[in-house]
Amino acid sequence: MVKPVVALIYDFDKTLATDDMQAFSFIPNLGLTSGEFWGLTEKFAKQTGTESTLAYLHTMIEECKKKNIALTKDYLYSLGKDVKFFEGVTTWFKRLNQYAEEIGLTLEHYIISSGNKEIIEGSSIAKEFKALYGCEFLYNNEGIAYYPKTIINYTLKTQYLFRISKGVSHPGDDRSVNSRINEKHVEFRNMIYVGDGLTDIPCMTLIKEKNGKSIAVYQPNKKEAVEQLLDDNRVNYVCRSDFKSNSPLEKLVKLILDSIAINEKLISKEDNQNI
């Protein structure tokens, strides 16, 4: 019997990682503070009318040129090793995979981030994901980034939920993601989205509306920011960014997995009776 597939989908910055991924070493290597870098990004966006995600990618390219830093794929990949994660994240995936296996589910993990895919790929947890979706650069003949290849802003994130549902992993495969598929790789009801704030609202809302579960995570002393999402009916739950064994977040996700396993058994029972 084929096991039902569950997709556990995460934002990256301030959800799994404790800060923006650029803050750990990319921005310090430019000799800037995070405030200065994002200030330059905002200034460029306002002056030119550029969308904010495109603006930060442009700022990365321009500031590296000024500081004579070769913005190569290998350089970005190397920055991934400096990313710091919330407690328990590095062992989270193995624990949840094992639990899902025990209750008859296949658990897959995905990242949908507006950050740099290359940095995520260089992080210690990259191997845990079935697919990583993030912003990417085009590189010239010398291997230097010169233009955005892929951007994912907060509204574009939702298209990747449909890719996950249909099992279409390649970002350039628009035909398959827009085609009618009778049997989905993973149903929306079997999706769990974990994010930290405003940029995740479209994904959180869509999954909640389609009977999946959305969880807003928060750092210590920052609960108020996500409680509003609960009040506005954007998410199902709010929980502290604590991924350790037996944490409230782990217990919550396991409870959701339990409910999915039971629901899928009931659906299978109904289908078999109607044959």
C-alpha positions as a printed NumPy array, in Angstrom:
array([[  0.   ,   0.   ,   0.   ],
       [  1.35 ,   3.396,  -1.01 ],
       [  1.83 ,   5.665,   1.98 ],
       [  0.169,   9.105,   1.904],
       [  2.664,  11.906,   1.307],
       [  2.823,  14.86 ,   3.685],
       [  4.693,  18.044,   2.714],
       [  6.215,  20.064,   5.556],
       [  7.036,  23.404,   3.95 ],
       [  9.204,  26.097,   5.534],
       [ 10.247,  29.655,   5.07 ],
       [ 13.966,  29.967,   5.869],
       [ 14.987,  33.349,   7.293],
       [ 13.88 ,  33.775,  10.929],
       [ 11.899,  30.541,  10.644],
       [ 14.664,  27.941,  10.619],
       [ 17.609,  30.362,  10.578],
       [ 17.834,  32.828,  13.471],
       [ 18.269,  35.86 ,  11.16 ],
       [ 18.299,  36.806,   7.485],
       [ 20.758,  34.476,   5.754],
       [ 22.749,  37.449,   4.41 ],
       [ 23.295,  38.751,   7.951],
       [ 25.658,  35.996,   9.08 ],
       [ 28.587,  36.679,   6.753],
       [ 27.572,  38.216,   3.418],
       [ 26.706,  41.652,   4.82 ],
       [ 29.607,  41.755,   7.343],
       [ 31.998,  40.861,   4.495],
       [ 30.84 ,  44.051,   2.744],
       [ 31.782,  46.051,   5.831],
       [ 28.148,  46.977,   6.387],
       [ 25.598,  46.44 ,   9.115],
       [ 22.294,  44.77 ,   8.288],
       [ 20.573,  48.12 ,   8.753],
       [ 22.911,  49.776,   6.248],
       [ 22.516,  47.039,   3.636],
       [ 18.743,  46.933,   3.805],
       [ 18.695,  50.725,   3.903],
       [ 20.569,  50.795,   0.572],
       [ 18.103,  48.255,  -0.8  ],
       [ 15.097,  50.327,   0.284],
       [ 16.63 ,  53.505,  -1.111],
       [ 17.195,  51.89 ,  -4.518],
       [ 13.671,  50.441,  -4.542],
       [ 12.088,  53.821,  -3.797],
       [ 14.241,  55.749,  -6.276],
       [ 13.644,  53.356,  -9.154],
       [ 10.281,  51.784,  -8.356],
       [ 11.939,  48.376,  -8.339],
       [ 10.194,  45.475,  -6.603],
       [ 11.822,  44.84 ,  -3.217],
       [ 13.178,  41.352,  -3.952],
       [ 14.765,  42.508,  -7.205],
       [ 16.111,  45.52 ,  -5.324],
       [ 18.003,  43.461,  -2.739],
       [ 19.479,  41.194,  -5.43 ],
       [ 20.63 ,  44.309,  -7.325],
       [ 22.146,  45.718,  -4.136],
       [ 24.06 ,  42.479,  -3.553],
       [ 25.586,  42.718,  -7.033],
       [ 26.445,  46.415,  -6.806],
       [ 27.914,  46.325,  -3.302],
       [ 30.105,  43.346,  -4.193],
       [ 31.408,  45.292,  -7.207],
       [ 32.279,  48.253,  -4.965],
       [ 34.133,  46.038,  -2.479],
       [ 35.845,  43.908,  -5.162],
       [ 34.16 ,  40.752,  -3.9  ],
       [ 33.618,  38.121,  -6.581],
       [ 29.935,  37.293,  -6.296],
       [ 30.193,  33.742,  -7.592],
       [ 27.966,  30.758,  -6.959],
       [ 30.788,  29.124,  -5.01 ],
       [ 31.153,  32.226,  -2.844],
       [ 27.457,  32.283,  -1.994],
       [ 27.495,  28.533,  -1.37 ],
       [ 30.415,  28.966,   1.036],
       [ 28.387,  31.457,   3.095],
       [ 25.858,  28.772,   3.931],
       [ 28.178,  27.211,   6.499],
       [ 27.866,  30.355,   8.65 ],
       [ 24.069,  30.255,   8.902],
       [ 22.905,  29.669,  12.47 ],
       [ 19.683,  27.82 ,  13.215],
       [ 17.224,  27.742,  16.078],
       [ 17.786,  25.081,  18.698],
       [ 16.844,  21.606,  17.529],
       [ 16.643,  22.392,  13.809],
       [ 19.585,  20.193,  12.802],
       [ 17.998,  17.071,  14.323],
       [ 14.369,  18.028,  13.659],
       [ 14.082,  16.364,  10.256],
       [ 15.329,  12.943,  11.333],
       [ 12.985,  12.934,  14.322],
       [  9.923,  13.912,  12.301],
       [ 10.744,  11.548,   9.439],
       [ 10.987,   8.658,  11.871],
       [  7.686,   9.552,  13.526],
       [  5.897,   9.859,  10.18 ],
       [  7.248,   6.474,   9.131],
       [  5.941,   4.914,  12.333],
       [  2.378,   6.118,  11.693],
       [  2.315,   5.172,   8.013],
       [  3.156,   8.45 ,   6.292],
       [  5.87 ,   9.595,   3.917],
       [  7.139,  12.996,   5.07 ],
       [  8.847,  15.358,   2.631],
       [ 10.454,  18.692,   3.545],
       [ 10.548,  21.765,   1.294],
       [ 11.929,  25.306,   1.46 ],
       [ 10.203,  28.272,  -0.208],
       [ 12.331,  31.345,   0.468],
       [ 12.787,  34.863,  -0.851],
       [ 16.442,  34.508,   0.131],
       [ 19.369,  33.196,  -1.894],
       [ 19.007,  29.581,  -2.955],
       [ 22.781,  29.314,  -3.297],
       [ 23.32 ,  30.185,   0.378],
       [ 20.652,  27.716,   1.499],
       [ 22.285,  24.999,  -0.61 ],
       [ 25.539,  25.578,   1.268],
       [ 23.931,  25.288,   4.694],
       [ 24.219,  22.245,   6.939],
       [ 20.546,  21.289,   6.523],
       [ 20.271,  21.535,   2.706],
       [ 20.368,  17.759,   2.316],
       [ 17.143,  17.401,   4.314],
       [ 14.886,  18.897,   1.632],
       [ 13.234,  17.256,  -1.356],
       [ 13.333,  20.646,  -3.09 ],
       [ 14.715,  24.117,  -2.326],
       [ 13.047,  27.131,  -3.916],
       [ 14.773,  30.498,  -3.612],
       [ 16.118,  33.458,  -5.557],
       [ 18.991,  32.726,  -7.937],
       [ 21.46 ,  34.698, -10.053],
       [ 22.657,  34.373, -13.621],
       [ 26.452,  34.197, -13.894],
       [ 28.69 ,  35.499, -16.7  ],
       [ 31.592,  33.674, -18.376],
       [ 33.81 ,  34.517, -15.394],
       [ 31.254,  33.025, -13.035],
       [ 30.226,  36.409, -11.576],
       [ 26.576,  37.147, -10.819],
       [ 25.211,  39.88 , -13.068],
       [ 21.42 ,  39.505, -13.159],
       [ 18.608,  37.738, -11.277],
       [ 17.669,  34.359, -12.76 ],
       [ 14.789,  33.545, -10.421],
       [ 12.994,  35.71 ,  -7.883],
       [ 10.509,  34.593,  -5.266],
       [  8.649,  37.334,  -3.432],
       [  5.862,  36.847,  -0.916],
       [  3.102,  36.553,  -3.53 ],
       [  5.103,  34.386,  -5.943],
       [  5.714,  31.911,  -3.125],
       [  2.224,  30.484,  -3.586],
       [  2.949,  29.087,  -7.07 ],
       [  5.483,  26.749,  -5.497],
       [  2.77 ,  25.206,  -3.359],
       [  1.076,  24.092,  -6.571],
       [  4.397,  22.748,  -7.873],
       [  4.798,  20.709,  -4.705],
       [  1.216,  19.478,  -4.916],
       [  1.671,  18.321,  -8.505],
       [  5.195,  16.981,  -8.011],
       [  6.669,  19.49 , -10.463],
       [ 10.046,  20.359,  -9.002],
       [ 11.74 ,  22.271, -11.84 ],
       [ 10.96 ,  26.033, -11.657],
       [ 11.032,  26.341, -15.454],
       [  8.395,  23.657, -16.042],
       [  5.373,  25.933, -16.382],
       [  3.433,  23.564, -18.641],
       [  3.207,  20.778, -16.068],
       [  2.356,  23.068, -13.161],
       [ -0.527,  24.585, -15.145],
       [ -1.856,  21.31 , -16.536],
       [ -4.734,  19.323, -15.07 ],
       [ -3.474,  16.39 , -13.017],
       [ -5.963,  13.854, -11.71 ],
       [ -3.698,  12.356,  -9.068],
       [ -1.629,  14.851,  -7.083],
       [  1.727,  14.075,  -5.523],
       [  0.529,  15.613,  -2.269],
       [ -2.894,  16.992,  -1.436],
       [ -3.188,  20.473,   0.044],
       [ -4.935,  18.941,   3.034],
       [ -1.664,  17.127,   3.721],
       [  0.5  ,  20.257,   3.665],
       [  1.903,  21.957,   6.757],
       [  3.42 ,  25.43 ,   6.328],
       [  5.806,  26.931,   8.878],
       [  6.715,  30.621,   8.596],
       [  7.47 ,  33.64 ,  10.744],
       [  5.546,  36.611,   9.466],
       [  4.078,  38.924,   6.858],
       [  5.931,  37.548,   3.824],
       [  4.412,  34.119,   4.527],
       [  0.792,  35.256,   4.721],
       [ -0.225,  34.284,   1.155],
       [  1.111,  30.735,   1.592],
       [ -0.283,  30.398,   5.094],
       [ -3.714,  31.604,   4.024],
       [ -3.87 ,  29.441,   0.896],
       [ -2.926,  26.26 ,   2.724],
       [ -5.358,  27.002,   5.56 ],
       [ -8.173,  27.65 ,   3.09 ],
       [ -7.434,  24.323,   1.377],
       [ -7.64 ,  22.437,   4.697],
       [ -3.918,  22.145,   5.324],
       [ -2.318,  23.564,   8.464],
       [ -0.329,  26.791,   8.844],
       [  1.922,  27.531,  11.809],
       [  3.397,  30.956,  12.583],
       [  6.566,  30.674,  14.657],
       [  7.969,  33.442,  16.817],
       [ 11.178,  34.289,  18.632],
       [ 11.224,  35.045,  22.372],
       [  9.437,  38.309,  23.232],
       [  8.035,  38.62 ,  19.692],
       [  4.806,  36.687,  20.052],
       [  2.588,  39.716,  19.448],
       [  3.7  ,  39.946,  15.822],
       [  2.289,  36.518,  14.975],
       [ -0.721,  36.561,  17.304],
       [ -2.275,  39.089,  14.939],
       [ -2.058,  36.459,  12.182],
       [ -4.09 ,  34.132,  14.387],
       [ -6.62 ,  36.863,  15.177],
       [ -6.951,  37.616,  11.461],
       [ -7.608,  33.931,  10.716],
       [ -4.462,  33.671,   8.546],
       [ -2.937,  30.725,  10.452],
       [ -4.121,  27.743,  12.464],
       [ -1.515,  27.968,  15.231],
       [  1.276,  30.088,  16.671],
       [  4.25 ,  28.49 ,  18.351],
       [  7.688,  29.466,  19.636],
       [ 10.691,  28.861,  17.34 ],
       [ 11.871,  25.893,  19.391],
       [ 12.613,  22.782,  17.326],
       [ 14.037,  20.679,  20.134],
       [ 12.757,  17.206,  20.972],
       [  9.435,  17.305,  22.867],
       [  9.082,  21.062,  22.378],
       [  5.544,  22.444,  21.967],
       [  6.255,  22.884,  18.25 ],
       [  7.322,  19.273,  17.791],
       [  4.313,  18.027,  19.763],
       [  2.017,  20.177,  17.615],
       [  3.45 ,  18.926,  14.325],
       [  3.255,  15.321,  15.516],
       [ -0.39 ,  15.87 ,  16.467],
       [ -1.087,  17.239,  12.986],
       [  0.656,  14.212,  11.465],
       [ -1.518,  11.951,  13.629],
       [ -4.664,  13.674,  12.349],
       [ -3.495,  13.351,   8.727],
       [ -2.761,   9.64 ,   9.17 ],
       [ -6.228,   9.031,  10.633],
       [ -7.957,  11.142,   7.977],
       [ -6.179,   9.343,   5.14 ],
       [ -7.24 ,   5.959,   6.563],
       [-10.847,   7.15 ,   6.69 ],
       [-10.695,   8.428,   3.105],
       [ -9.216,   5.12 ,   1.965],
       [-12.   ,   3.262,   3.776],
       [-14.669,   5.369,   2.07 ],
       [-13.086,   4.888,  -1.365],
       [-12.887,   1.118,  -0.951],
       [-16.54 ,   0.909,   0.107],
       [-17.627,   2.848,  -2.986],
       [-15.903,   0.545,  -5.458]])
